[in-house]
Structures are given as structure tokens and as C-alpha cells.
Amino acid sequence: MTRVKVIYHIQKAIIITIVFVLAFAFLFPIFIVFTNSFMGAFEIDTRYTHLIRPGNWLFTQDSAYHFVRLTLIPDFVTLSQYASLLFGHPMYLVRFWNSLALTLPILIGQILISVPAAYAFEMSRFHLKEGVYLIYIIVMLMPLQVALVPNFLIADWLGLLDSRLAIILPGIVNPFGVFLMRQFLRNLPRDYIDAPQIDDAGSLTAFFCVIAPLFKTAVAALMMLTFVESWNLVEAPRLFLDVSQEPLSVYLAEMAIQNLYTIFAASLIYLLPCVLMFLFGQEHMVEGIQLSGIK
């Protein structure tokens, strides 16, 4: 074996080790949540809510500290957390449907707007279109917290406060979807776009019959990225919505304080939709992002 091959195998082993360590670091909290969701209330109480009382020389007389015994496998496996959560806490299910009521309209609206808008940006002969598109990019790069104040003022002016529309409408016109779809369209062979024009097909006919079917993988990637972003909204719901309309992402923080004995099962069910989307659509998402040319 030559020296070049030895160096190659060493580099490959180092890369694999780093990837394995990073994967373990990301998956370990999910594994803890999964295994601890089968833990009973008594075991959670003894492992996660035990207080160290004053009397030890390390602490002052006014101090009390939580002592956590992180557990990989529970001593007694039980489904009591799931039973208590699903049958004894109806508010959790209400918040779950609140999350769906926010996420699904944003998801559908993003697809219906982003694909035609990207096609219009690419095919339009409007001489200022690149300037408008630059504004799209600038808005996309702005963090969500920067847009909260103008969104609040506009929602107040339109009378949309305490309404889901105050979150759904800005989510639908999120510029990231247009950016992703246009990048995908730019990387398509030009023959696909020019072929309908040779046959004297109109713009709408060319879009619906030729271009739109080609967006399948890019739309799948957009669906998954938009779903995860909308499902995990916290700041906007707390600012724009009434307490009864708050999604599950906000309610979980309250459960961690008020009802710790079901928090692991609640967190796992909260993670389940995002995990399932990535498991069943991972290939489409990777292919869609690769074809869009995003690095």
C-alpha cells in the first residue's frame, strides 16, 4: 500500500469518526427523551426533581439545588406518561391541533405562491426584476426577531391581532420559498423552458404542463423545511395570539414547569411529525436542495 493510500484511509477514518461523534451528539438527547418517556412518575420524581437541602457546607442556609440523575434506561418500563398525557391532559391535544392549524396553511400557501413567483421572476422581462429579487434576498437574510415589530404594527393596523392570520400571512409570503424555487429553476436545462415556446405554447400552458411537474423534488424540500420552521414557532405566537390559540411549541415550556411527569412523552410526540417527515422525505429533500444549487 502506497503512502498516498495510507493517508487517504487515515483521512477517511478521521472524517467518519467526526461524523459519528456529531451524529451521536445530536441523537443522544432524542434517545434520552425516547427512553425516559417510558419512565413512571415516581422514578422521574426521584431522578429529576430531588432537592439538595441546606445543611451541607457547600450551600448556604437559603439555598436549594436540583439534583439530576440522567438515566438512559428506566428501571420500570411503563406507558403511564402517554396514558396521562392523552387521556388526562386534553389541553395538550388542543395545542397540538393549534400547531397544525398554523403549520398546514403556511405550508400550502408557500407552495402555491413560491412556485409561480419563481417562474415569474425567471421568465419575466421586467427590467427591475433583479432589484426586486435582491430585496427578497435581503428580507430572507433578516432574522425573525427583526421582522416581529413591523409585522406587529401591520397586524394591528389590519385588525389581525389575536388571530392566526397574523402569523399565517407573513409565513405564506416568506421569501425563502421563492429563492429556493428560483434557484432550482435556474439549474434546469434551458431546453425544458424553451421547448414550449417553440410549440407556440403560452406562458401558463408552459408552466402547468412542463415546468410545474419538474418542481417535485424542490417542492418536497420546501415542504419539509417550511413545516419544521412553522412547527417550531415560539416568538410570533406569544406576541400575536391569544393564550387559547397558542401552539404546542409554546405550551411545552409551561408543561416543563407545571407537569414535569409527562414532559418526556409530550416532547416525543411533539418531535414525531418532524422526524417522520425527514425519514420518509429525506431523499427528496437532499435531491431538491442539490438540484437548487444551494451550498
C-alpha positions, -999 to 999 in steps of 0.1 A, spaced: 0 0 0 14 33 -10 18 63 12 -9 81 -6 -34 53 1 -24 52 37 -30 90 41 -63 86 23 -75 59 46 -64 78 77 -83 109 65 -114 88 57 -112 72 92 -109 107 108 -139 120 89 -160 90 97 -151 94 134 -160 130 134 -193 124 117 -201 96 141 -194 118 171 -215 146 158 -244 123 149 -242 108 184 -242 143 200 -273 153 180 -292 120 185 -283 115 222 -309 140 235 -336 124 214 -326 90 227 -329 102 263 -364 117 256 -375 84 240 -363 61 268 -374 84 296 -409 87 281 -414 51 294 -405 62 330 -430 64 358 -439 94 379 -421 81 410 -389 75 391 -390 109 375 -396 125 409 -365 107 424 -342 113 395 -351 148 382 -369 167 410 -349 158 441 -337 189 460 -305 192 479 -315 209 511 -293 232 533 -270 216 558 -241 208 536 -211 230 540 -212 237 502 -245 255 504 -258 285 523 -289 283 546 -311 298 519 -301 276 490 -317 246 474 -305 229 443 -319 204 419 -300 172 416 -304 153 383 -295 117 377 -296 113 340 -310 79 331 -306 60 298 -329 31 306 -357 33 332 -359 8 360 -395 1 353 -410 5 318 -445 19 318 -468 37 294 -483 59 322 -469 91 307 -486 85 274 -519 75 291 -518 105 314 -509 129 285 -535 116 260 -564 110 284 -557 133 313 -545 164 296 -569 175 269 -552 209 266 -521 191 251 -542 178 222 -558 213 218 -524 228 215 -513 201 191 -542 210 167 -534 247 172 -499 239 158 -514 221 128 -538 250 122 -508 273 119 -485 250 100 -507 235 73 -520 268 59 -485 282 58 -472 250 41 -499 250 14 -497 288 9 -459 287 5 -462 261 -23 -490 279 -41 -471 312 -41 -434 303 -43 -436 281 -75 -454 307 -97 -435 336 -82 -401 319 -90 -413 311 -126 -424 348 -130 -390 361 -117 -371 338 -141 -393 344 -172 -404 380 -168 -388 406 -190 -394 434 -164 -362 453 -162 -363 459 -124 -370 422 -115 -334 417 -103 -337 447 -80 -370 433 -66 -354 399 -62 -325 415 -43 -350 429 -18 -363 393 -14 -328 381 -6 -323 409 19 -356 402 37 -348 365 37 -314 371 55 -331 392 82 -336 372 115 -372 366 125 -369 389 156 -362 419 134 -394 414 115 -416 410 146 -421 447 152 -432 457 117 -453 426 115 -470 435 148 -477 471 136 -491 458 103 -512 432 120 -525 458 144 -534 482 115 -552 454 97 -570 443 129 -554 408 129 -541 407 164 -552 376 184 -558 359 150 -539 331 133 -538 352 101 -512 375 118 -488 345 116 -501 326 86 -500 356 61 -463 365 68 -454 328 67 -470 323 33 -451 352 17 -418 341 33 -391 349 5 -372 317 12 -396 296 -8 -393 319 -39 -355 318 -35 -353 280 -33 -377 276 -63 -359 301 -85 -325 285 -77 -340 252 -88 -354 267 -120 -320 283 -128 -303 249 -127 -328 233 -150 -316 228 -186 -328 257 -207 -343 233 -232 -371 224 -208 -381 261 -206 -376 269 -243 -393 238 -257 -429 250 -250 -422 284 -267 -411 266 -298 -445 249 -299 -462 283 -295 -475 274 -261 -485 303 -238 -468 311 -205 -495 295 -184 -496 264 -206 -458 260 -204 -459 265 -167 -486 240 -158 -478 213 -184 -440 214 -185 -424 234 -157 -446 227 -127 -442 188 -128 -404 193 -127 -407 211 -93 -415 178 -75 -382 174 -56 -378 211 -49 -413 213 -36 -407 183 -13 -376 201 1 -396 233 6 -424 214 23 -401 198 49 -381 230 56 -413 251 59 -430 225 81 -401 224 106 -398 262 107 -436 267 112 -439 239 137 -413 253 160 -425 289 161 -423 304 196 -418 342 195 -446 351 170 -473 330 186 -466 345 220 -468 380 205 -497 377 181 -520 350 195 -544 347 224 -535 320 250 -562 296 238 -547 297 203 -510 292 213 -494 262 196 -477 232 212 -442 248 208 -452 274 234 -472 251 256 -443 227 261 -424 253 282 -453 256 305 -456 218 309 -420 215 319 -428 237 349 -463 226 358 -464 190 348 -429 175 347 -442 139 350 -454 138 314 -428 161 297 -408 133 281 -438 118 264 -451 152 254 -417 162 239 -415 129 219 -450 133 204 -441 169 196 -409 157 177 -427 129 159 -442 149 129 -408 164 121 -390 132 124 -414 113 103 -412 139 75 -375 137 74 -375 99 75 -399 95 46 -388 125 26 -351 126 32 -341 116 -3 -365 142 -19 -351 169 4 -315 162 -4 -321 159 -41 -342 191 -41 -315 211 -24 -288 197 -46 -308 205 -78 -314 240 -65 -277 246 -63 -277 258 -27 -244 250 -9 
